[in-house]
Amino acid sequence: MGKRILVIEDDLDIHQLITMNLTDLNYTVDGCYDGVEGMSSALMQQHDLIVLDITLPELDGLEICRTLRAKSVNTPILMLTARDSEADRVVGLEMGADDYLTKPFSVRELQARAKAMLRRADMMNQSQESAAQQLAFKQLEMDIDKRIVRVRNEAVDLTSREFDLLLYLARQPDRVFSRTQLLDQVWGYQHSGYEHTVNSHINRLRNKLEVDPSNPEYVLTVWGVGYKFHGA
């Protein structure tokens, strides 16, 4: 079946540009122009990807993202922002966005990101269907089907991307992955300059999983190479 994408963007010209170029990829595109309408559509209808502007009338994109994740809506979210600071991008990721584009962006990059995110979502779904549904390491447990992580018998609140990153590492314990490899396998694209996205997700994972994030037990840095999951 064809993919269905929800675009929540209040700027008419940008909205039409996004819609036209995603339609060119044979995706079905639903459009909303304010936050309240966008939230309703995201909750009531099934979509494969949400393209979400951060600045919207009625309800902003960060609040939409936070609410969707709190309601266990795990649809991949590509956040659009005119803000160019690292802090603003990190806030979006912390609210549960899977990726971001800073305006102005190229049409080709938009299309590439959308295709990569949809492809990655399909790969993760297929992998989860064929693999064991439970993983356990020392005091960390993962219920893959329910997408629940427990550490020391306490549930840990992870975003969709944090869960995917942890799952990818944990399925191959003690194997070292470079940032570029993780971008390719977890985010679905290779792009130099985006390695900091991996770093910030790793740091947030440590803050949520580790007793002492500065001396991690599970998600380890291999200096000069990348990261690995240590489960022994």
C-alpha positions in Angstrom: 0.0 0.0 0.0 1.1 3.6 -0.6 2.5 5.7 2.2 0.3 8.4 3.8 2.0 11.6 5.1 0.5 14.3 7.3 1.9 17.8 6.7 1.2 20.4 9.5 2.5 23.7 8.2 0.8 27.1 8.4 2.8 28.9 5.7 0.8 28.4 2.5 3.7 28.5 0.1 5.9 26.1 2.1 2.9 23.8 2.6 2.2 23.7 -1.1 5.9 23.1 -1.9 6.1 20.2 0.6 2.9 18.7 -0.6 3.8 18.9 -4.3 7.2 17.3 -3.8 6.0 14.5 -1.6 3.2 13.8 -4.0 5.8 13.5 -6.8 7.1 10.5 -4.8 3.7 8.9 -5.1 2.8 9.5 -1.4 -0.7 10.5 -0.3 -0.4 13.8 1.5 -2.9 15.2 4.1 -2.6 18.8 5.0 -3.3 20.9 8.1 -2.6 24.6 8.6 -2.8 25.0 12.4 -1.8 23.1 15.5 -5.3 22.1 16.7 -6.3 20.7 13.4 -3.0 19.0 13.0 -3.2 17.4 16.5 -6.7 16.1 15.7 -5.6 14.6 12.4 -2.5 13.0 13.9 -4.6 11.3 16.6 -7.6 10.3 14.6 -6.0 9.1 11.3 -3.3 6.6 10.5 -0.2 8.1 8.9 3.3 6.7 8.0 5.1 10.1 8.6 4.3 13.5 10.0 6.0 16.6 8.7 5.5 19.1 11.5 6.4 22.8 11.7 7.6 24.0 15.1 5.8 27.4 14.9 2.1 27.0 14.4 -1.0 29.0 15.3 -3.2 27.7 18.1 -0.8 24.9 19.2 2.9 24.8 18.5 4.8 21.8 17.0 6.7 21.0 20.2 3.5 20.6 22.2 2.0 18.4 19.4 5.0 16.2 19.4 5.1 15.9 23.2 1.4 15.0 23.3 1.5 12.5 20.5 4.4 10.6 22.2 2.6 10.8 25.6 -0.4 9.1 23.9 1.9 6.4 22.5 1.6 7.6 18.9 4.9 6.4 17.4 4.5 7.7 13.9 7.9 9.1 12.7 8.0 12.9 13.0 10.2 15.2 10.8 10.2 18.6 12.5 10.6 21.8 10.5 12.1 24.8 12.2 13.3 28.3 11.2 15.4 28.3 14.3 19.0 27.5 13.8 20.3 27.0 17.3 21.5 23.6 18.6 19.3 24.1 21.7 16.1 24.5 19.7 16.9 21.4 17.7 17.6 19.4 20.8 14.3 20.4 22.4 12.5 19.1 19.4 14.3 15.8 19.6 13.7 15.6 23.3 10.0 16.1 22.7 10.1 12.9 20.6 10.8 14.2 17.0 12.8 11.7 15.0 14.6 14.1 12.7 14.5 17.8 11.8 15.1 20.2 8.9 16.1 23.8 9.3 14.4 26.3 7.0 15.2 27.1 4.3 15.8 23.5 3.1 16.3 22.0 -0.3 13.5 20.0 -1.9 15.9 17.1 -2.6 16.9 16.9 1.1 13.2 16.9 2.1 12.5 14.1 -0.2 15.6 12.2 0.8 14.7 12.5 4.5 11.1 11.4 4.0 12.1 8.4 2.0 14.8 7.4 4.5 12.5 7.7 7.5 9.7 5.7 5.8 12.2 3.1 4.7 13.7 2.9 8.2 10.3 2.5 9.8 9.5 -0.4 7.5 12.9 -2.1 8.3 12.3 -1.7 12.0 8.8 -3.2 11.8 10.1 -6.1 9.7 13.0 -6.7 12.1 10.7 -6.6 15.1 8.3 -9.1 13.6 11.0 -11.6 12.8 13.2 -11.2 16.0 12.8 -12.2 19.6 10.4 -9.9 21.4 12.3 -9.8 24.7 15.8 -8.8 25.4 17.4 -8.8 28.9 20.8 -7.7 30.1 21.7 -7.5 33.8 19.2 -5.0 35.1 17.9 -3.8 31.7 15.0 -5.4 30.0 13.3 -4.6 26.6 9.9 -5.6 25.5 10.2 -5.1 21.8 6.5 -5.7 20.9 5.2 -3.2 23.5 8.3 -0.9 23.1 8.9 -0.8 26.8 12.3 -0.5 28.5 12.8 -1.3 32.2 15.9 -0.6 34.2 16.2 -2.0 37.8 12.5 -2.9 37.5 11.5 0.7 36.7 9.9 1.7 33.4 12.0 4.2 31.4 10.3 6.8 29.2 12.2 6.7 25.8 11.3 8.6 22.6 10.7 6.5 19.5 14.1 7.2 18.2 15.9 6.6 21.5 14.2 3.2 21.6 15.2 2.3 18.1 18.8 3.3 18.8 19.0 1.3 22.0 17.4 -1.7 20.2 19.8 -1.6 17.3 22.8 -1.5 19.7 21.4 -4.1 22.1 20.7 -6.6 19.4 24.4 -6.7 18.6 26.1 -6.4 22.1 29.8 -5.4 22.1 29.8 -4.7 18.4 31.2 -1.2 17.8 29.3 1.2 15.5 30.5 4.5 14.1 28.2 7.5 14.2 27.9 7.3 10.4 26.8 3.6 10.6 24.2 4.5 13.3 22.9 7.4 11.2 22.5 5.0 8.3 20.9 2.1 10.2 18.8 3.9 12.8 17.9 7.2 11.0 18.1 5.8 7.6 20.5 8.1 5.9 24.2 9.0 5.7 25.0 12.7 5.9 28.3 14.1 7.2 27.6 16.9 9.7 24.7 15.2 11.4 26.8 13.0 13.7 25.9 15.4 16.6 22.4 14.0 16.3 23.7 10.6 17.3 25.8 12.1 20.2 22.8 13.9 21.7 20.6 10.7 21.5 23.4 8.7 23.2 23.7 11.3 25.9 20.0 11.2 26.6 19.9 7.4 26.6 22.7 7.5 29.3 20.8 10.0 31.3 17.8 7.8 31.3 19.4 4.4 31.7 22.6 4.8 33.7 23.0 5.2 37.5 26.0 7.4 36.7 25.8 8.8 33.1 29.4 9.9 33.2 30.5 6.3 33.9 28.0 4.3 31.8 27.4 0.6 32.2 25.4 -0.1 29.1 26.0 2.4 26.3 29.8 2.8 26.0 32.0 5.1 23.9 34.9 3.5 22.0 37.1 6.5 21.6 38.0 7.4 18.0 35.5 4.8 16.6 31.9 5.2 18.0 29.6 3.4 20.4 28.7 -0.1 21.6 26.2 -1.7 23.9 27.7 -3.7 26.8 25.3 -6.3 28.1 27.5 -8.8 29.9 
